[in-house]
Amino acid sequence: MKKHNYSDFENYILMADKCNINQSYSSFLDFRRVVSFVKDFASKTGDTFLHNGTIYKKRITSNEARKFLDGLVKNYCDVATLKKVANQLKIKI
């Protein structure tokens, strides 16, 4: 099967295996929450932003967020950035 035919979860499993992070379905759902969070502020300037009605202070820069998202397209995850953002959301990765 070609890579573009994989589901989001299958792509997550491949990436998680390569990056040595948890491969469970609940981890996948947490990962999606973190990615949604990063997408929200990747293009925003300033130190704070609004996400789902809560104001957050950025722990990574917009440039780091864009690099993180670009890496995901290539099935690579910057685990340090992922953990930093997940920690802000109180999600254990």
PyMOL Python script that loads the backbone (N, CA, C, O; Angstrom):
from pymol import cmd

cmd.read_pdbstr("""\
ATOM      1  N   MET A   1       0.840  -1.174   0.000  1.00  0.00           N
ATOM      2  CA  MET A   1       0.000   0.000   0.000  1.00  0.00           C
ATOM      3  C   MET A   1       0.888   1.241   0.000  1.00  0.00           C
ATOM      4  O   MET A   1       1.894   1.286   0.708  1.00  0.00           O
ATOM      5  N   LYS A   2       0.526   2.229  -0.778  1.00  0.00           N
ATOM      6  CA  LYS A   2       1.311   3.454  -0.843  1.00  0.00           C
ATOM      7  C   LYS A   2       1.029   4.327   0.377  1.00  0.00           C
ATOM      8  O   LYS A   2      -0.044   4.270   0.979  1.00  0.00           O
ATOM      9  N   LYS A   3       2.017   5.125   0.714  1.00  0.00           N
ATOM     10  CA  LYS A   3       1.958   5.933   1.920  1.00  0.00           C
ATOM     11  C   LYS A   3       0.765   6.883   1.935  1.00  0.00           C
ATOM     12  O   LYS A   3       0.185   7.113   2.997  1.00  0.00           O
ATOM     13  N   HIS A   4       0.389   7.433   0.805  1.00  0.00           N
ATOM     14  CA  HIS A   4      -0.719   8.385   0.776  1.00  0.00           C
ATOM     15  C   HIS A   4      -2.065   7.698   1.007  1.00  0.00           C
ATOM     16  O   HIS A   4      -3.065   8.382   1.223  1.00  0.00           O
ATOM     17  N   ASN A   5      -2.115   6.374   0.969  1.00  0.00           N
ATOM     18  CA  ASN A   5      -3.344   5.625   1.243  1.00  0.00           C
ATOM     19  C   ASN A   5      -3.492   5.276   2.719  1.00  0.00           C
ATOM     20  O   ASN A   5      -4.528   4.747   3.122  1.00  0.00           O
ATOM     21  N   TYR A   6      -2.483   5.558   3.527  1.00  0.00           N
ATOM     22  CA  TYR A   6      -2.545   5.248   4.949  1.00  0.00           C
ATOM     23  C   TYR A   6      -3.506   6.191   5.661  1.00  0.00           C
ATOM     24  O   TYR A   6      -3.693   7.334   5.243  1.00  0.00           O
ATOM     25  N   SER A   7      -4.106   5.708   6.727  1.00  0.00           N
ATOM     26  CA  SER A   7      -4.951   6.560   7.561  1.00  0.00           C
ATOM     27  C   SER A   7      -4.055   7.453   8.420  1.00  0.00           C
ATOM     28  O   SER A   7      -2.843   7.250   8.484  1.00  0.00           O
ATOM     29  N   ASP A   8      -4.657   8.434   9.075  1.00  0.00           N
ATOM     30  CA  ASP A   8      -3.887   9.304   9.968  1.00  0.00           C
ATOM     31  C   ASP A   8      -3.239   8.488  11.082  1.00  0.00           C
ATOM     32  O   ASP A   8      -2.096   8.741  11.463  1.00  0.00           O
ATOM     33  N   PHE A   9      -3.975   7.510  11.600  1.00  0.00           N
ATOM     34  CA  PHE A   9      -3.428   6.688  12.680  1.00  0.00           C
ATOM     35  C   PHE A   9      -2.254   5.842  12.195  1.00  0.00           C
ATOM     36  O   PHE A   9      -1.263   5.695  12.910  1.00  0.00           O
ATOM     37  N   GLU A  10      -2.352   5.290  10.997  1.00  0.00           N
ATOM     38  CA  GLU A  10      -1.247   4.493  10.451  1.00  0.00           C
ATOM     39  C   GLU A  10      -0.010   5.358  10.237  1.00  0.00           C
ATOM     40  O   GLU A  10       1.107   4.924  10.517  1.00  0.00           O
ATOM     41  N   ASN A  11      -0.203   6.576   9.744  1.00  0.00           N
ATOM     42  CA  ASN A  11       0.929   7.497   9.600  1.00  0.00           C
ATOM     43  C   ASN A  11       1.530   7.842  10.958  1.00  0.00           C
ATOM     44  O   ASN A  11       2.747   7.959  11.097  1.00  0.00           O
ATOM     45  N   TYR A  12       0.660   8.005  11.960  1.00  0.00           N
ATOM     46  CA  TYR A  12       1.149   8.286  13.311  1.00  0.00           C
ATOM     47  C   TYR A  12       1.995   7.122  13.826  1.00  0.00           C
ATOM     48  O   TYR A  12       3.059   7.337  14.407  1.00  0.00           O
ATOM     49  N   ILE A  13       1.529   5.900  13.617  1.00  0.00           N
ATOM     50  CA  ILE A  13       2.268   4.710  14.071  1.00  0.00           C
ATOM     51  C   ILE A  13       3.662   4.682  13.441  1.00  0.00           C
ATOM     52  O   ILE A  13       4.648   4.423  14.131  1.00  0.00           O
ATOM     53  N   LEU A  14       3.747   4.943  12.153  1.00  0.00           N
ATOM     54  CA  LEU A  14       5.045   4.949  11.473  1.00  0.00           C
ATOM     55  C   LEU A  14       5.961   6.018  12.050  1.00  0.00           C
ATOM     56  O   LEU A  14       7.136   5.762  12.311  1.00  0.00           O
ATOM     57  N   MET A  15       5.419   7.219  12.248  1.00  0.00           N
ATOM     58  CA  MET A  15       6.205   8.317  12.780  1.00  0.00           C
ATOM     59  C   MET A  15       6.599   8.043  14.230  1.00  0.00           C
ATOM     60  O   MET A  15       7.744   8.283  14.615  1.00  0.00           O
ATOM     61  N   ALA A  16       5.661   7.542  15.037  1.00  0.00           N
ATOM     62  CA  ALA A  16       5.937   7.272  16.448  1.00  0.00           C
ATOM     63  C   ALA A  16       7.015   6.210  16.602  1.00  0.00           C
ATOM     64  O   ALA A  16       7.856   6.295  17.497  1.00  0.00           O
ATOM     65  N   ASP A  17       6.990   5.217  15.733  1.00  0.00           N
ATOM     66  CA  ASP A  17       8.013   4.177  15.777  1.00  0.00           C
ATOM     67  C   ASP A  17       9.383   4.761  15.462  1.00  0.00           C
ATOM     68  O   ASP A  17      10.372   4.435  16.118  1.00  0.00           O
ATOM     69  N   LYS A  18       9.433   5.617  14.464  1.00  0.00           N
ATOM     70  CA  LYS A  18      10.693   6.235  14.066  1.00  0.00           C
ATOM     71  C   LYS A  18      11.224   7.173  15.158  1.00  0.00           C
ATOM     72  O   LYS A  18      12.434   7.268  15.365  1.00  0.00           O
ATOM     73  N   CYS A  19      10.311   7.863  15.853  1.00  0.00           N
ATOM     74  CA  CYS A  19      10.709   8.862  16.851  1.00  0.00           C
ATOM     75  C   CYS A  19      10.688   8.324  18.278  1.00  0.00           C
ATOM     76  O   CYS A  19      10.962   9.056  19.229  1.00  0.00           O
ATOM     77  N   ASN A  20      10.359   7.036  18.420  1.00  0.00           N
ATOM     78  CA  ASN A  20      10.385   6.372  19.716  1.00  0.00           C
ATOM     79  C   ASN A  20       9.432   7.017  20.737  1.00  0.00           C
ATOM     80  O   ASN A  20       9.824   7.308  21.867  1.00  0.00           O
ATOM     81  N   ILE A  21       8.176   7.236  20.320  1.00  0.00           N
ATOM     82  CA  ILE A  21       7.143   7.705  21.243  1.00  0.00           C
ATOM     83  C   ILE A  21       6.018   6.668  21.274  1.00  0.00           C
ATOM     84  O   ILE A  21       5.955   5.779  20.426  1.00  0.00           O
ATOM     85  N   ASN A  22       5.145   6.796  22.252  1.00  0.00           N
ATOM     86  CA  ASN A  22       4.068   5.832  22.460  1.00  0.00           C
ATOM     87  C   ASN A  22       3.198   5.691  21.213  1.00  0.00           C
ATOM     88  O   ASN A  22       2.886   6.685  20.557  1.00  0.00           O
ATOM     89  N   GLN A  23       2.810   4.467  20.887  1.00  0.00           N
ATOM     90  CA  GLN A  23       2.064   4.195  19.659  1.00  0.00           C
ATOM     91  C   GLN A  23       0.606   3.810  19.904  1.00  0.00           C
ATOM     92  O   GLN A  23      -0.037   3.270  19.003  1.00  0.00           O
ATOM     93  N   SER A  24       0.073   4.066  21.078  1.00  0.00           N
ATOM     94  CA  SER A  24      -1.313   3.692  21.375  1.00  0.00           C
ATOM     95  C   SER A  24      -2.291   4.667  20.725  1.00  0.00           C
ATOM     96  O   SER A  24      -1.920   5.770  20.322  1.00  0.00           O
ATOM     97  N   TYR A  25      -3.535   4.238  20.635  1.00  0.00           N
ATOM     98  CA  TYR A  25      -4.558   5.104  20.030  1.00  0.00           C
ATOM     99  C   TYR A  25      -4.816   6.335  20.900  1.00  0.00           C
ATOM    100  O   TYR A  25      -5.050   7.423  20.374  1.00  0.00           O
ATOM    101  N   SER A  26      -4.777   6.176  22.216  1.00  0.00           N
ATOM    102  CA  SER A  26      -4.979   7.337  23.088  1.00  0.00           C
ATOM    103  C   SER A  26      -3.835   8.342  22.923  1.00  0.00           C
ATOM    104  O   SER A  26      -4.056   9.551  23.002  1.00  0.00           O
ATOM    105  N   SER A  27      -2.624   7.851  22.696  1.00  0.00           N
ATOM    106  CA  SER A  27      -1.488   8.745  22.428  1.00  0.00           C
ATOM    107  C   SER A  27      -1.682   9.466  21.102  1.00  0.00           C
ATOM    108  O   SER A  27      -1.324  10.636  20.968  1.00  0.00           O
ATOM    109  N   PHE A  28      -2.242   8.777  20.134  1.00  0.00           N
ATOM    110  CA  PHE A  28      -2.542   9.394  18.846  1.00  0.00           C
ATOM    111  C   PHE A  28      -3.538  10.536  19.018  1.00  0.00           C
ATOM    112  O   PHE A  28      -3.371  11.600  18.422  1.00  0.00           O
ATOM    113  N   LEU A  29      -4.570  10.322  19.827  1.00  0.00           N
ATOM    114  CA  LEU A  29      -5.566  11.378  20.065  1.00  0.00           C
ATOM    115  C   LEU A  29      -4.939  12.577  20.781  1.00  0.00           C
ATOM    116  O   LEU A  29      -5.247  13.725  20.459  1.00  0.00           O
ATOM    117  N   ASP A  30      -4.060  12.310  21.754  1.00  0.00           N
ATOM    118  CA  ASP A  30      -3.335  13.387  22.438  1.00  0.00           C
ATOM    119  C   ASP A  30      -2.434  14.119  21.457  1.00  0.00           C
ATOM    120  O   ASP A  30      -2.342  15.346  21.481  1.00  0.00           O
ATOM    121  N   PHE A  31      -1.776  13.364  20.602  1.00  0.00           N
ATOM    122  CA  PHE A  31      -0.897  13.955  19.587  1.00  0.00           C
ATOM    123  C   PHE A  31      -1.692  14.897  18.682  1.00  0.00           C
ATOM    124  O   PHE A  31      -1.222  15.987  18.357  1.00  0.00           O
ATOM    125  N   ARG A  32      -2.873  14.489  18.281  1.00  0.00           N
ATOM    126  CA  ARG A  32      -3.721  15.339  17.425  1.00  0.00           C
ATOM    127  C   ARG A  32      -4.109  16.625  18.140  1.00  0.00           C
ATOM    128  O   ARG A  32      -4.182  17.681  17.512  1.00  0.00           O
ATOM    129  N   ARG A  33      -4.360  16.553  19.451  1.00  0.00           N
ATOM    130  CA  ARG A  33      -4.672  17.766  20.226  1.00  0.00           C
ATOM    131  C   ARG A  33      -3.483  18.721  20.227  1.00  0.00           C
ATOM    132  O   ARG A  33      -3.646  19.932  20.079  1.00  0.00           O
ATOM    133  N   VAL A  34      -2.285  18.161  20.396  1.00  0.00           N
ATOM    134  CA  VAL A  34      -1.073  18.992  20.416  1.00  0.00           C
ATOM    135  C   VAL A  34      -0.857  19.633  19.039  1.00  0.00           C
ATOM    136  O   VAL A  34      -0.542  20.820  18.955  1.00  0.00           O
ATOM    137  N   VAL A  35      -1.022  18.866  17.976  1.00  0.00           N
ATOM    138  CA  VAL A  35      -0.824  19.394  16.623  1.00  0.00           C
ATOM    139  C   VAL A  35      -1.845  20.498  16.332  1.00  0.00           C
ATOM    140  O   VAL A  35      -1.499  21.514  15.729  1.00  0.00           O
ATOM    141  N   SER A  36      -3.082  20.310  16.749  1.00  0.00           N
ATOM    142  CA  SER A  36      -4.108  21.336  16.566  1.00  0.00           C
ATOM    143  C   SER A  36      -3.714  22.616  17.293  1.00  0.00           C
ATOM    144  O   SER A  36      -3.894  23.714  16.768  1.00  0.00           O
ATOM    145  N   PHE A  37      -3.184  22.473  18.490  1.00  0.00           N
ATOM    146  CA  PHE A  37      -2.718  23.597  19.292  1.00  0.00           C
ATOM    147  C   PHE A  37      -1.583  24.335  18.586  1.00  0.00           C
ATOM    148  O   PHE A  37      -1.578  25.564  18.509  1.00  0.00           O
ATOM    149  N   VAL A  38      -0.628  23.572  18.075  1.00  0.00           N
ATOM    150  CA  VAL A  38       0.521  24.175  17.382  1.00  0.00           C
ATOM    151  C   VAL A  38       0.061  24.888  16.110  1.00  0.00           C
ATOM    152  O   VAL A  38       0.541  25.981  15.807  1.00  0.00           O
ATOM    153  N   LYS A  39      -0.858  24.284  15.369  1.00  0.00           N
ATOM    154  CA  LYS A  39      -1.370  24.913  14.151  1.00  0.00           C
ATOM    155  C   LYS A  39      -2.048  26.242  14.462  1.00  0.00           C
ATOM    156  O   LYS A  39      -1.981  27.177  13.663  1.00  0.00           O
ATOM    157  N   ASP A  40      -2.700  26.330  15.618  1.00  0.00           N
ATOM    158  CA  ASP A  40      -3.376  27.563  16.005  1.00  0.00           C
ATOM    159  C   ASP A  40      -2.423  28.739  16.134  1.00  0.00           C
ATOM    160  O   ASP A  40      -2.767  29.856  15.746  1.00  0.00           O
ATOM    161  N   PHE A  41      -1.246  28.511  16.665  1.00  0.00           N
ATOM    162  CA  PHE A  41      -0.366  29.662  16.883  1.00  0.00           C
ATOM    163  C   PHE A  41       0.841  29.724  15.954  1.00  0.00           C
ATOM    164  O   PHE A  41       1.663  30.630  16.092  1.00  0.00           O
ATOM    165  N   ALA A  42       0.971  28.813  15.034  1.00  0.00           N
ATOM    166  CA  ALA A  42       2.138  28.804  14.142  1.00  0.00           C
ATOM    167  C   ALA A  42       2.233  30.079  13.315  1.00  0.00           C
ATOM    168  O   ALA A  42       3.335  30.547  13.028  1.00  0.00           O
ATOM    169  N   SER A  43       1.119  30.637  12.938  1.00  0.00           N
ATOM    170  CA  SER A  43       1.156  31.829  12.086  1.00  0.00           C
ATOM    171  C   SER A  43       0.862  33.115  12.848  1.00  0.00           C
ATOM    172  O   SER A  43       0.749  34.179  12.238  1.00  0.00           O
ATOM    173  N   LYS A  44       0.739  33.036  14.156  1.00  0.00           N
ATOM    174  CA  LYS A  44       0.419  34.216  14.955  1.00  0.00           C
ATOM    175  C   LYS A  44       1.680  34.832  15.539  1.00  0.00           C
ATOM    176  O   LYS A  44       2.616  34.131  15.924  1.00  0.00           O
ATOM    177  N   THR A  45       1.684  36.131  15.595  1.00  0.00           N
ATOM    178  CA  THR A  45       2.804  36.842  16.199  1.00  0.00           C
ATOM    179  C   THR A  45       2.462  37.165  17.643  1.00  0.00           C
ATOM    180  O   THR A  45       1.308  37.049  18.057  1.00  0.00           O
ATOM    181  N   GLY A  46       3.441  37.561  18.387  1.00  0.00           N
ATOM    182  CA  GLY A  46       3.224  37.899  19.789  1.00  0.00           C
ATOM    183  C   GLY A  46       3.528  36.722  20.700  1.00  0.00           C
ATOM    184  O   GLY A  46       3.772  35.603  20.248  1.00  0.00           O
ATOM    185  N   ASP A  47       3.506  37.008  21.995  1.00  0.00           N
ATOM    186  CA  ASP A  47       3.849  35.996  22.987  1.00  0.00           C
ATOM    187  C   ASP A  47       2.648  35.219  23.504  1.00  0.00           C
ATOM    188  O   ASP A  47       2.811  34.150  24.092  1.00  0.00           O
ATOM    189  N   THR A  48       1.445  35.742  23.293  1.00  0.00           N
ATOM    190  CA  THR A  48       0.247  35.069  23.781  1.00  0.00           C
ATOM    191  C   THR A  48      -0.735  34.877  22.629  1.00  0.00           C
ATOM    192  O   THR A  48      -0.670  35.565  21.611  1.00  0.00           O
ATOM    193  N   PHE A  49      -1.651  33.919  22.818  1.00  0.00           N
ATOM    194  CA  PHE A  49      -2.672  33.677  21.808  1.00  0.00           C
ATOM    195  C   PHE A  49      -3.858  32.988  22.459  1.00  0.00           C
ATOM    196  O   PHE A  49      -3.749  32.460  23.566  1.00  0.00           O
ATOM    197  N   LEU A  50      -4.988  32.996  21.773  1.00  0.00           N
ATOM    198  CA  LEU A  50      -6.218  32.402  22.271  1.00  0.00           C
ATOM    199  C   LEU A  50      -6.448  31.059  21.595  1.00  0.00           C
ATOM    200  O   LEU A  50      -6.394  30.961  20.370  1.00  0.00           O
ATOM    201  N   HIS A  51      -6.705  30.024  22.391  1.00  0.00           N
ATOM    202  CA  HIS A  51      -6.990  28.682  21.864  1.00  0.00           C
ATOM    203  C   HIS A  51      -8.151  28.101  22.659  1.00  0.00           C
ATOM    204  O   HIS A  51      -8.045  27.915  23.871  1.00  0.00           O
ATOM    205  N   ASN A  52      -9.244  27.819  21.991  1.00  0.00           N
ATOM    206  CA  ASN A  52     -10.445  27.253  22.631  1.00  0.00           C
ATOM    207  C   ASN A  52     -10.889  28.046  23.858  1.00  0.00           C
ATOM    208  O   ASN A  52     -11.266  27.465  24.876  1.00  0.00           O
ATOM    209  N   GLY A  53     -10.843  29.354  23.760  1.00  0.00           N
ATOM    210  CA  GLY A  53     -11.326  30.205  24.844  1.00  0.00           C
ATOM    211  C   GLY A  53     -10.351  30.436  25.975  1.00  0.00           C
ATOM    212  O   GLY A  53     -10.705  31.089  26.957  1.00  0.00           O
ATOM    213  N   THR A  54      -9.141  29.927  25.878  1.00  0.00           N
ATOM    214  CA  THR A  54      -8.128  30.100  26.914  1.00  0.00           C
ATOM    215  C   THR A  54      -6.935  30.839  26.325  1.00  0.00           C
ATOM    216  O   THR A  54      -6.509  30.561  25.204  1.00  0.00           O
ATOM    217  N   ILE A  55      -6.406  31.777  27.089  1.00  0.00           N
ATOM    218  CA  ILE A  55      -5.226  32.518  26.644  1.00  0.00           C
ATOM    219  C   ILE A  55      -3.984  31.772  27.114  1.00  0.00           C
ATOM    220  O   ILE A  55      -3.850  31.436  28.291  1.00  0.00           O
ATOM    221  N   TYR A  56      -3.074  31.519  26.166  1.00  0.00           N
ATOM    222  CA  TYR A  56      -1.831  30.811  26.452  1.00  0.00           C
ATOM    223  C   TYR A  56      -0.637  31.687  26.111  1.00  0.00           C
ATOM    224  O   TYR A  56      -0.689  32.508  25.195  1.00  0.00           O
ATOM    225  N   LYS A  57       0.427  31.497  26.857  1.00  0.00           N
ATOM    226  CA  LYS A  57       1.708  32.116  26.518  1.00  0.00           C
ATOM    227  C   LYS A  57       2.489  31.082  25.719  1.00  0.00           C
ATOM    228  O   LYS A  57       2.564  29.919  26.115  1.00  0.00           O
ATOM    229  N   LYS A  58       3.065  31.494  24.608  1.00  0.00           N
ATOM    230  CA  LYS A  58       3.814  30.568  23.757  1.00  0.00           C
ATOM    231  C   LYS A  58       5.070  30.075  24.468  1.00  0.00           C
ATOM    232  O   LYS A  58       5.823  30.862  25.040  1.00  0.00           O
ATOM    233  N   ARG A  59       5.282  28.772  24.424  1.00  0.00           N
ATOM    234  CA  ARG A  59       6.517  28.191  24.962  1.00  0.00           C
ATOM    235  C   ARG A  59       7.530  27.924  23.857  1.00  0.00           C
ATOM    236  O   ARG A  59       8.710  27.694  24.122  1.00  0.00           O
ATOM    237  N   ILE A  60       7.056  27.959  22.616  1.00  0.00           N
ATOM    238  CA  ILE A  60       7.957  27.864  21.471  1.00  0.00           C
ATOM    239  C   ILE A  60       7.610  29.009  20.530  1.00  0.00           C
ATOM    240  O   ILE A  60       6.504  29.549  20.577  1.00  0.00           O
ATOM    241  N   THR A  61       8.542  29.370  19.692  1.00  0.00           N
ATOM    242  CA  THR A  61       8.298  30.466  18.759  1.00  0.00           C
ATOM    243  C   THR A  61       7.436  29.995  17.587  1.00  0.00           C
ATOM    244  O   THR A  61       7.269  28.796  17.362  1.00  0.00           O
ATOM    245  N   SER A  62       6.900  30.949  16.859  1.00  0.00           N
ATOM    246  CA  SER A  62       6.114  30.613  15.674  1.00  0.00           C
ATOM    247  C   SER A  62       6.980  29.897  14.645  1.00  0.00           C
ATOM    248  O   SER A  62       6.502  29.006  13.944  1.00  0.00           O
ATOM    249  N   ASN A  63       8.245  30.279  14.552  1.00  0.00           N
ATOM    250  CA  ASN A  63       9.165  29.633  13.617  1.00  0.00           C
ATOM    251  C   ASN A  63       9.394  28.168  14.008  1.00  0.00           C
ATOM    252  O   ASN A  63       9.402  27.289  13.146  1.00  0.00           O
ATOM    253  N   GLU A  64       9.578  27.908  15.297  1.00  0.00           N
ATOM    254  CA  GLU A  64       9.732  26.522  15.763  1.00  0.00           C
ATOM    255  C   GLU A  64       8.467  25.721  15.490  1.00  0.00           C
ATOM    256  O   GLU A  64       8.537  24.543  15.137  1.00  0.00           O
ATOM    257  N   ALA A  65       7.313  26.356  15.650  1.00  0.00           N
ATOM    258  CA  ALA A  65       6.037  25.679  15.387  1.00  0.00           C
ATOM    259  C   ALA A  65       5.924  25.297  13.916  1.00  0.00           C
ATOM    260  O   ALA A  65       5.488  24.192  13.595  1.00  0.00           O
ATOM    261  N   ARG A  66       6.315  26.203  13.017  1.00  0.00           N
ATOM    262  CA  ARG A  66       6.268  25.902  11.584  1.00  0.00           C
ATOM    263  C   ARG A  66       7.228  24.772  11.227  1.00  0.00           C
ATOM    264  O   ARG A  66       6.889  23.903  10.425  1.00  0.00           O
ATOM    265  N   LYS A  67       8.424  24.777  11.816  1.00  0.00           N
ATOM    266  CA  LYS A  67       9.391  23.699  11.576  1.00  0.00           C
ATOM    267  C   LYS A  67       8.841  22.365  12.074  1.00  0.00           C
ATOM    268  O   LYS A  67       9.009  21.334  11.422  1.00  0.00           O
ATOM    269  N   PHE A  68       8.186  22.392  13.230  1.00  0.00           N
ATOM    270  CA  PHE A  68       7.572  21.189  13.782  1.00  0.00           C
ATOM    271  C   PHE A  68       6.520  20.645  12.821  1.00  0.00           C
ATOM    272  O   PHE A  68       6.496  19.446  12.541  1.00  0.00           O
ATOM    273  N   LEU A  69       5.656  21.511  12.320  1.00  0.00           N
ATOM    274  CA  LEU A  69       4.598  21.097  11.400  1.00  0.00           C
ATOM    275  C   LEU A  69       5.167  20.623  10.066  1.00  0.00           C
ATOM    276  O   LEU A  69       4.646  19.674   9.480  1.00  0.00           O
ATOM    277  N   ASP A  70       6.222  21.262   9.579  1.00  0.00           N
ATOM    278  CA  ASP A  70       6.878  20.825   8.339  1.00  0.00           C
ATOM    279  C   ASP A  70       7.477  19.431   8.513  1.00  0.00           C
ATOM    280  O   ASP A  70       7.427  18.613   7.594  1.00  0.00           O
ATOM    281  N   GLY A  71       8.037  19.163   9.680  1.00  0.00           N
ATOM    282  CA  GLY A  71       8.604  17.851   9.953  1.00  0.00           C
ATOM    283  C   GLY A  71       7.538  16.762   9.939  1.00  0.00           C
ATOM    284  O   GLY A  71       7.795  15.644   9.493  1.00  0.00           O
ATOM    285  N   LEU A  72       6.351  17.085  10.424  1.00  0.00           N
ATOM    286  CA  LEU A  72       5.266  16.099  10.444  1.00  0.00           C
ATOM    287  C   LEU A  72       4.858  15.682   9.044  1.00  0.00           C
ATOM    288  O   LEU A  72       4.458  14.539   8.828  1.00  0.00           O
ATOM    289  N   VAL A  73       4.957  16.596   8.095  1.00  0.00           N
ATOM    290  CA  VAL A  73       4.633  16.271   6.704  1.00  0.00           C
ATOM    291  C   VAL A  73       5.591  15.204   6.185  1.00  0.00           C
ATOM    292  O   VAL A  73       5.227  14.390   5.337  1.00  0.00           O
ATOM    293  N   LYS A  74       6.821  15.217   6.703  1.00  0.00           N
ATOM    294  CA  LYS A  74       7.848  14.254   6.273  1.00  0.00           C
ATOM    295  C   LYS A  74       7.917  13.048   7.214  1.00  0.00           C
ATOM    296  O   LYS A  74       8.889  12.294   7.194  1.00  0.00           O
ATOM    297  N   ASN A  75       6.876  12.873   8.040  1.00  0.00           N
ATOM    298  CA  ASN A  75       6.813  11.781   9.018  1.00  0.00           C
ATOM    299  C   ASN A  75       7.968  11.827  10.012  1.00  0.00           C
ATOM    300  O   ASN A  75       8.481  10.789  10.430  1.00  0.00           O
ATOM    301  N   TYR A  76       8.366  13.028  10.384  1.00  0.00           N
ATOM    302  CA  TYR A  76       9.379  13.212  11.418  1.00  0.00           C
ATOM    303  C   TYR A  76       8.783  14.093  12.504  1.00  0.00           C
ATOM    304  O   TYR A  76       8.102  15.075  12.208  1.00  0.00           O
ATOM    305  N   CYS A  77       9.034  13.751  13.736  1.00  0.00           N
ATOM    306  CA  CYS A  77       8.516  14.530  14.855  1.00  0.00           C
ATOM    307  C   CYS A  77       9.670  14.989  15.735  1.00  0.00           C
ATOM    308  O   CYS A  77      10.467  14.172  16.195  1.00  0.00           O
ATOM    309  N   ASP A  78       9.758  16.280  15.965  1.00  0.00           N
ATOM    310  CA  ASP A  78      10.732  16.818  16.908  1.00  0.00           C
ATOM    311  C   ASP A  78      10.176  16.565  18.305  1.00  0.00           C
ATOM    312  O   ASP A  78       9.325  17.313  18.786  1.00  0.00           O
ATOM    313  N   VAL A  79      10.652  15.525  18.942  1.00  0.00           N
ATOM    314  CA  VAL A  79      10.091  15.064  20.208  1.00  0.00           C
ATOM    315  C   VAL A  79      10.247  16.117  21.305  1.00  0.00           C
ATOM    316  O   VAL A  79       9.357  16.262  22.143  1.00  0.00           O
ATOM    317  N   ALA A  80      11.346  16.846  21.315  1.00  0.00           N
ATOM    318  CA  ALA A  80      11.553  17.874  22.338  1.00  0.00           C
ATOM    319  C   ALA A  80      10.472  18.951  22.237  1.00  0.00           C
ATOM    320  O   ALA A  80       9.915  19.376  23.249  1.00  0.00           O
ATOM    321  N   THR A  81      10.184  19.385  21.026  1.00  0.00           N
ATOM    322  CA  THR A  81       9.142  20.391  20.819  1.00  0.00           C
ATOM    323  C   THR A  81       7.778  19.818  21.171  1.00  0.00           C
ATOM    324  O   THR A  81       6.967  20.489  21.811  1.00  0.00           O
ATOM    325  N   LEU A  82       7.521  18.589  20.758  1.00  0.00           N
ATOM    326  CA  LEU A  82       6.254  17.926  21.065  1.00  0.00           C
ATOM    327  C   LEU A  82       6.028  17.873  22.575  1.00  0.00           C
ATOM    328  O   LEU A  82       4.941  18.199  23.051  1.00  0.00           O
ATOM    329  N   LYS A  83       7.033  17.471  23.315  1.00  0.00           N
ATOM    330  CA  LYS A  83       6.902  17.359  24.768  1.00  0.00           C
ATOM    331  C   LYS A  83       6.733  18.719  25.432  1.00  0.00           C
ATOM    332  O   LYS A  83       5.989  18.851  26.405  1.00  0.00           O
ATOM    333  N   LYS A  84       7.418  19.727  24.911  1.00  0.00           N
ATOM    334  CA  LYS A  84       7.304  21.069  25.468  1.00  0.00           C
ATOM    335  C   LYS A  84       5.874  21.591  25.341  1.00  0.00           C
ATOM    336  O   LYS A  84       5.322  22.148  26.290  1.00  0.00           O
ATOM    337  N   VAL A  85       5.282  21.407  24.170  1.00  0.00           N
ATOM    338  CA  VAL A  85       3.919  21.878  23.933  1.00  0.00           C
ATOM    339  C   VAL A  85       2.915  21.004  24.688  1.00  0.00           C
ATOM    340  O   VAL A  85       1.964  21.525  25.271  1.00  0.00           O
ATOM    341  N   ALA A  86       3.110  19.702  24.684  1.00  0.00           N
ATOM    342  CA  ALA A  86       2.204  18.802  25.397  1.00  0.00           C
ATOM    343  C   ALA A  86       2.210  19.108  26.891  1.00  0.00           C
ATOM    344  O   ALA A  86       1.164  19.066  27.538  1.00  0.00           O
ATOM    345  N   ASN A  87       3.359  19.408  27.429  1.00  0.00           N
ATOM    346  CA  ASN A  87       3.466  19.757  28.838  1.00  0.00           C
ATOM    347  C   ASN A  87       2.638  21.011  29.149  1.00  0.00           C
ATOM    348  O   ASN A  87       2.008  21.095  30.203  1.00  0.00           O
ATOM    349  N   GLN A  88       2.641  21.965  28.245  1.00  0.00           N
ATOM    350  CA  GLN A  88       1.857  23.181  28.434  1.00  0.00           C
ATOM    351  C   GLN A  88       0.360  22.854  28.488  1.00  0.00           C
ATOM    352  O   GLN A  88      -0.391  23.505  29.214  1.00  0.00           O
ATOM    353  N   LEU A  89      -0.063  21.865  27.733  1.00  0.00           N
ATOM    354  CA  LEU A  89      -1.465  21.453  27.713  1.00  0.00           C
ATOM    355  C   LEU A  89      -1.777  20.400  28.785  1.00  0.00           C
ATOM    356  O   LEU A  89      -2.906  19.920  28.888  1.00  0.00           O
ATOM    357  N   LYS A  90      -0.758  20.051  29.581  1.00  0.00           N
ATOM    358  CA  LYS A  90      -0.874  19.010  30.609  1.00  0.00           C
ATOM    359  C   LYS A  90      -1.246  17.656  30.016  1.00  0.00           C
ATOM    360  O   LYS A  90      -2.073  16.921  30.557  1.00  0.00           O
ATOM    361  N   ILE A  91      -0.605  17.348  28.881  1.00  0.00           N
ATOM    362  CA  ILE A  91      -0.771  16.068  28.201  1.00  0.00           C
ATOM    363  C   ILE A  91       0.546  15.318  28.330  1.00  0.00           C
ATOM    364  O   ILE A  91       1.607  15.870  28.038  1.00  0.00           O
ATOM    365  N   LYS A  92       0.484  14.069  28.764  1.00  0.00           N
ATOM    366  CA  LYS A  92       1.697  13.265  28.884  1.00  0.00           C
ATOM    367  C   LYS A  92       1.961  12.537  27.567  1.00  0.00           C
ATOM    368  O   LYS A  92       1.115  11.779  27.092  1.00  0.00           O
ATOM    369  N   ILE A  93       3.109  12.765  26.993  1.00  0.00           N
ATOM    370  CA  ILE A  93       3.509  12.137  25.733  1.00  0.00           C
ATOM    371  C   ILE A  93       4.598  11.124  26.016  1.00  0.00           C
ATOM    372  O   ILE A  93       5.088  10.470  25.095  1.00  0.00           O
TER     373      ILE A  93
END
""", "prot")
cmd.dss("prot")
cmd.show_as("cartoon", "prot")
cmd.util.cbc("prot")
cmd.orient("prot")
